[in-house]
Amino acid sequence: MAKHFHVNTPLLESISMSKHVGTTVFLKMENSQPSGSFKIRGIGHLCQQRATQSKGVVCSSGGNAGMAAAYVARKMGLPATIVVPSSTPQLVVQRLKDQGATVKIVGKVWDDANGEALRLTETEGLTYVPPFDDPLLWQGHASIITEVAASLGPVVKPGAVLVSVGGGGLLCGVIQGLKDVGWTDVPIIAMETVGADCLNAAVKAGRVVTLDDITSEAKCLGAKTVCKKAFECTQSSELTIISELVTDQQALHAVETFLDEERVLVELACGASLAAVYSGLIRRLQDEGRLPTVLGPLLFVCEQRQQASNQKKEMQGSTEGSASTQVFPLPVRLKVPAIRLQSREERGKLAVEAPVKATTGSSLRATPTYPSHCRDVLLRFSPPHKLSLYIHTHAHTHTHTPA
């Protein structure tokens, strides 16, 4: 069996993001993991510790944890059952099945699905793989920071670490990693969206609380209760954890800006932490004295790539007169003004042909044949009916805008 299932991901400097915040920004590209997110670190580690003699694993997830569990189970030769809430996009469900997993859809939010996963653990004798609340997960996620420390060398350390928070697993892993490398004085900026803000609600209440519902479109942040360990860390005098909120709209704008500037497409959940850069929140925290005025390098953990390519609601545009973005699985059918578009771009050995043409009734149909490395198509509309076509692959995003 492999020593571990995750890969050592790139640590990249972002010139454009550095200009936004006035200090160097490093991107830890967890979106390049085999399962698409950082979750494979902790889940891979947990499964190697607990599931080697298992009859199968069960995991409750809105997408990324389930994808990691399904991937690891397939590599270990184990059956996997992934329980997802009804808010999970069909494309994610299909990708889980493609990994060989059995998918059960239960309830409206993750908490409902988790109840079913726990029941299956008892009735079927399966090994439970929690998506965020387990010390083994945090140990696995801590490898993000140890890799960063190795890349930066002994002289450089971050001025702050920027993460999105759902149930708190990544936050706990980053904290563990900072302790492992002796960086406990590095502040952590923990970002959530309004409506998926279980950590922020707990910090304000002074105790762990349960949200009434998840109203944010950032479904990967959709835990109603943060794990106890994450909350306890916010109360520790040894750590500086700054809990902040952004709106879905700010997160969406951050996703769009990140795509424009870095040519990388990420989920709305990741946009929560990106928004700290693009909305000016980092500078506000400096003005308030909560971050140093002279800030060392900002480490941004790019948690996951875009998994839910058919979440129309998640990616719907913005205020009137601005661009809007939607991501759709192939083939694409949309109501748009009649337009005829032909695109071809070659980069070395990479060639993508994407014929998109208008049909009767101004229905745009995209039925191209893509190489296996192409995952989805992003169509961007800007008034008055300007259209940009993004072909999103594992390594590149190709852009063509018709005159």
C-alpha positions, 0 to 999 in steps of 0.5 A: 500500500502507498505510504500516503494517498495525497501528493505534495502540492505546489506552493505558488506566489501570486503576484496579482493577489500580492498587489491586493494586500501589499505583501507576498501571497503564497497559494498552497494548491490543494485543488491539485490533489487526486480527489480534488481537495485537501480532504484526502490528506486527513481521510487517507491517514485515517483510513490507513489507521482504521480501515485496513481490515474493514469490510467497508467505509461509510462517509457523510459528505456534501462532496469533497470528503466523500470524494476523498473517501471514495478515492481512498477506498478504491485504492485500498480495495474497500467498498465505500458508501457515501451519504450525501444531502439532497443539496448535493449536485447530480454531477458530484453524485455521478463522480462519486459513483465513478469512483466505485462508491455507493451513494445514498441521498438522505436529508436536506443538509449534511447533519441529516446525511451524517445521521444516516452514516452513523446508523450504517456504521452500527447496522452494517459494521462499516468503518465511519469516516468523519468529514472533519471531526477526528484527531486523525484527520487533523494529523493528516491535514497538518501535512499542509503546513509541514510542506509549506515550512519545507518549501519556505525554508528555515528563514521565512514563515507566514505572516498569517494563514488564510482558510475557509471553515466548514466543520472545522477540520482544515482549521484544526489541521492547520493549527496542528501543523503550526504547532508541529513546525513551531509557528504558533505565533502565526495568526489564522484568519478563519473565513465563513459565508453568512448562512454557513457560519457555525464557527463565527456563531460559536465565537459570538455566543462563547459556546458551540451552537447549532445553526437552524439551517444552512442558507448559504450557497457555499454548500461545502461549508454547510455544517450546522455545528462546528467541531468542539476542538475548533471552537476551543482553539479560538478560546486559547490564549496561545493562538490567534484565530480571527473569525470573519464572515463574507456574503455569498456575493463577495465569495462569488466575486472572489471566485470570478476574480481568482479565475480571471487573475490566476486562471484557476476555478474553485468552489464558492466555499474557497471563495470565502477565504479568497474574499478576504483578499479581494474585499479588502478585509485583510487591510481592514484587519490591519487598520483595526490592529488585529493584524500587523501593519507590516505583514509577512507573507500571507499563506492562502490554502486553496482548499479545493477545485470546482466539483459542482459544475452544475450548481447554477444557483451557486454561480449565478451572477450579481448585480444588474449590469455586471458579469455573471458566471455559471458552470454547467456539465456537458452538454450545455443548453442555455437560453441566450441570444443567437450567436455562432462561436468557434474556438480552437487553442493549442498549447504544445501538445494540448489542443481543445476544440469547442464548437458552440453554435446557436440553434432555433429559438436562441438555444445555445447548445455545446456538444463538443468532444473533449480530451479526457483531461477536460472537466467542464465548461464555464460560460460567462455573460456580460451585458449586452450579451457578450459571451466568453467561453472557458474550457477548464482542464486539470491544468489550464483554463482556455479563454475565447471571447468572440468579437 
